[in-house]
């Protein structure tokens, strides 16, 4: 991306800014960590290829042990 646009110069509209996404991932991670803090580590399953970056950010935000697996559809 160059200046918020794709290199092909196709028009693109920013729907949710990066800071808002990061803030929501932190909130979600804290909520999930609270739900699973006293239990066995939860199993997080990501669908390859689109979920990898989101799942990595969520895992970092959870701050508890988790088990991670991926599936391809």
Protein Blocks (a to p, Z undefined) as FASTA:
>chain_A
ZZhiafklpacddfbdfklmmmmmmmmmmmmmmmmmmmccdddddddfklmmmmmmmmmm
nopacddddddZZ
